[in-house]
Amino acid sequence: MIATITGKVAEKIGDTVIIELGGIGYEVVVPVSDWGVTKIGEEAKFYIHEHIREDTHVLYGFSSTAAKQLFTQLLSVNGVGPKVAMQVMSAAALNRLQQAIFAGDVELFKGVSGVGKKTAERIMIELRGKIEATGEAALTGAPVSSGDTAYQALLGLGYTPAQAAQALSVVSSDITEDNERVKAALKNI
């Protein structure tokens, strides 16, 4: 079983990178965020999830063990295969995905190709406890109440409750005026 691959990035094709190692080029499917930061000719390291079937052998690569772990957890959800899981991983940054699962933000997942309302809800239900247990997606900052004027303003602008709460949770406690809190929160979204 391949755990990691470290080598020179030889090519970037579609959603894959070709890692050249010892004269062999390994084709690795990566999330959009990892694909964007890899540069041809530079060395890269990916944590690998091998997906082996009768007719295919695909390597899925991630720049961190936390990303690989979330991918594996997504695969445990009924109706989510590796292609859909990779679409989810490419939908947002890792911490944003974890926060969405933790907060039950179904909207983020419903916009992903191959994920409908039922699958998005299934992801929330099946992974929420796993994400919460690891503590990786815990929201930072002070909790936001539903009566908070800045929170209500963000909801009025069309943001989901989870997005509004997350954005406000990282606003400095030195900012107390509602208009300034909204402006600072918008910078975080």
C-alpha positions as CSV (number, residue, x, y, z in Angstrom):
1,M,0.0,0.0,0.0
2,I,1.3,3.4,-0.9
3,A,1.1,5.9,2.0
4,T,3.0,8.9,0.6
5,I,4.6,10.0,-2.6
6,T,7.4,12.6,-2.7
7,G,8.9,13.7,-5.9
8,K,9.2,16.2,-8.6
9,V,6.0,17.5,-10.3
10,A,6.5,16.6,-13.9
11,E,3.1,17.6,-15.3
12,K,-0.3,18.9,-14.3
13,I,-3.2,17.5,-16.4
14,G,-6.8,18.1,-15.6
15,D,-7.3,17.4,-12.0
16,T,-4.1,15.3,-11.7
17,V,-0.4,15.9,-11.1
18,I,2.3,13.6,-12.4
19,I,4.9,13.0,-9.7
20,E,8.1,11.7,-11.1
21,L,10.0,9.4,-8.6
22,G,12.8,7.1,-9.5
23,G,12.1,7.3,-13.2
24,I,8.4,6.4,-12.8
25,G,5.6,8.9,-13.2
26,Y,2.7,8.5,-10.7
27,E,-0.6,10.0,-11.7
28,V,-2.2,11.5,-8.6
29,V,-5.7,13.0,-8.5
30,V,-5.7,16.0,-6.1
31,P,-8.2,18.6,-4.8
32,V,-8.3,21.9,-6.6
33,S,-6.5,23.7,-3.7
34,D,-3.5,21.3,-3.9
35,W,-3.5,21.4,-7.7
36,G,-3.3,25.2,-7.7
37,V,-0.3,25.4,-5.4
38,T,1.9,22.7,-7.0
39,K,4.4,23.9,-9.5
40,I,5.9,22.0,-12.3
41,G,9.6,21.2,-11.6
42,E,9.3,21.6,-7.8
43,E,9.1,18.8,-5.3
44,A,5.8,17.9,-3.7
45,K,4.6,15.4,-1.1
46,F,1.2,13.9,-1.1
47,Y,-0.5,11.6,1.4
48,I,-2.1,8.9,-0.7
49,H,-5.4,7.1,-0.7
50,E,-5.3,4.1,-3.1
51,H,-8.6,3.2,-4.7
52,I,-8.3,-0.2,-6.3
53,R,-11.1,-1.9,-8.3
54,E,-11.1,-4.7,-10.9
55,D,-10.6,-2.3,-13.7
56,T,-8.9,0.7,-12.1
57,H,-6.1,1.7,-9.7
58,V,-6.4,5.4,-8.8
59,L,-4.2,7.4,-6.5
60,Y,-5.8,10.2,-4.6
61,G,-3.4,12.6,-3.0
62,F,-3.6,15.3,-0.3
63,S,-1.1,17.8,1.1
64,S,-2.0,16.9,4.7
65,T,-3.1,13.9,6.7
66,A,-6.2,15.8,7.9
67,A,-7.3,16.2,4.3
68,K,-6.8,12.6,3.6
69,Q,-8.7,11.7,6.8
70,L,-11.7,13.8,5.7
71,F,-11.6,12.2,2.3
72,T,-11.7,8.7,3.9
73,Q,-14.5,9.8,6.2
74,L,-16.5,11.0,3.1
75,L,-16.0,7.6,1.5
76,S,-17.7,6.0,4.5
77,V,-20.9,7.9,3.8
78,N,-23.5,5.8,1.8
79,G,-23.7,7.1,-1.7
80,V,-20.4,8.9,-1.8
81,G,-17.7,7.4,-4.0
82,P,-14.2,8.7,-4.6
83,K,-15.1,11.0,-7.5
84,V,-17.9,12.7,-5.4
85,A,-15.6,12.8,-2.3
86,M,-13.0,14.6,-4.4
87,Q,-15.6,17.1,-5.7
88,V,-16.5,17.8,-2.1
89,M,-12.8,18.2,-1.1
90,S,-12.4,20.7,-4.0
91,A,-15.5,22.7,-3.0
92,A,-13.8,24.7,-0.2
93,A,-10.7,24.8,2.0
94,L,-10.3,21.9,4.5
95,N,-11.1,24.0,7.6
96,R,-14.2,25.4,5.8
97,L,-15.4,21.9,5.0
98,Q,-14.9,20.8,8.6
99,Q,-16.7,23.8,9.9
100,A,-19.6,23.2,7.5
101,I,-19.9,19.6,8.7
102,F,-19.6,20.7,12.4
103,A,-22.2,23.4,12.0
104,G,-24.6,21.4,9.8
105,D,-24.2,23.8,6.8
106,V,-25.9,21.6,4.1
107,E,-25.9,24.5,1.6
108,L,-22.1,24.2,1.0
109,F,-22.4,20.5,0.0
110,K,-25.6,20.9,-2.1
111,G,-23.7,23.0,-4.6
112,V,-21.2,20.2,-5.3
113,S,-21.6,18.3,-8.5
114,G,-23.0,14.8,-7.7
115,V,-24.3,15.8,-4.3
116,G,-28.0,16.3,-3.9
117,K,-30.0,17.4,-0.9
118,K,-30.2,13.8,0.6
119,T,-26.5,13.1,0.2
120,A,-25.6,16.5,1.7
121,E,-27.8,15.7,4.7
122,R,-26.3,12.2,5.0
123,I,-22.8,13.7,5.0
124,M,-23.8,16.1,7.8
125,I,-25.5,13.4,9.9
126,E,-22.8,10.7,9.5
127,L,-19.7,12.9,9.8
128,R,-20.8,15.5,12.4
129,G,-19.9,13.4,15.4
130,K,-16.6,12.3,13.8
131,I,-15.5,15.9,13.1
132,E,-16.7,17.1,16.4
133,A,-14.8,14.4,18.2
134,T,-11.5,15.3,16.6
135,G,-11.9,18.9,17.5
136,E,-10.5,20.0,14.2
137,A,-13.5,22.0,13.2
138,A,-14.4,23.7,16.4
139,L,-15.4,27.2,15.8
140,T,-13.1,29.8,17.3
141,G,-14.0,32.9,19.2
142,A,-17.0,33.7,21.3
143,P,-20.4,32.1,20.4
144,V,-22.9,34.3,18.5
145,S,-26.4,34.6,19.7
146,S,-29.4,34.6,17.3
147,G,-30.4,38.1,18.7
148,D,-27.0,39.6,17.7
149,T,-27.7,42.5,15.3
150,A,-24.5,41.9,13.3
151,Y,-25.5,38.2,12.9
152,Q,-29.0,39.2,11.8
153,A,-27.5,41.6,9.3
154,L,-25.3,38.9,7.7
155,L,-28.4,36.6,7.5
156,G,-30.2,39.5,5.8
157,L,-27.4,39.7,3.2
158,G,-28.1,36.0,2.3
159,Y,-25.4,34.2,4.3
160,T,-26.3,30.9,6.0
161,P,-26.4,30.8,9.8
162,A,-23.2,28.8,9.9
163,Q,-21.4,31.2,7.6
164,A,-22.6,34.2,9.7
165,A,-21.7,32.6,13.0
166,Q,-18.2,31.5,11.7
167,A,-17.4,34.9,10.2
168,L,-18.4,36.7,13.4
169,S,-16.7,34.2,15.7
170,V,-13.3,35.4,14.4
171,V,-14.0,39.1,14.6
172,S,-11.8,40.8,17.3
173,S,-13.6,41.4,20.6
174,D,-12.2,45.0,20.4
175,I,-14.7,45.8,17.7
176,T,-18.0,46.4,19.4
177,E,-20.0,48.6,17.0
178,D,-22.4,46.5,14.9
179,N,-21.5,48.1,11.5
180,E,-17.8,47.6,12.1
181,R,-18.4,44.0,13.2
182,V,-20.4,43.3,10.0
183,K,-17.6,44.8,7.9
184,A,-15.0,42.8,9.7
185,A,-17.1,39.6,9.3
186,L,-17.5,40.2,5.6
187,K,-13.8,40.2,5.2
188,N,-13.7,36.7,6.8
189,I,-16.2,35.2,4.4
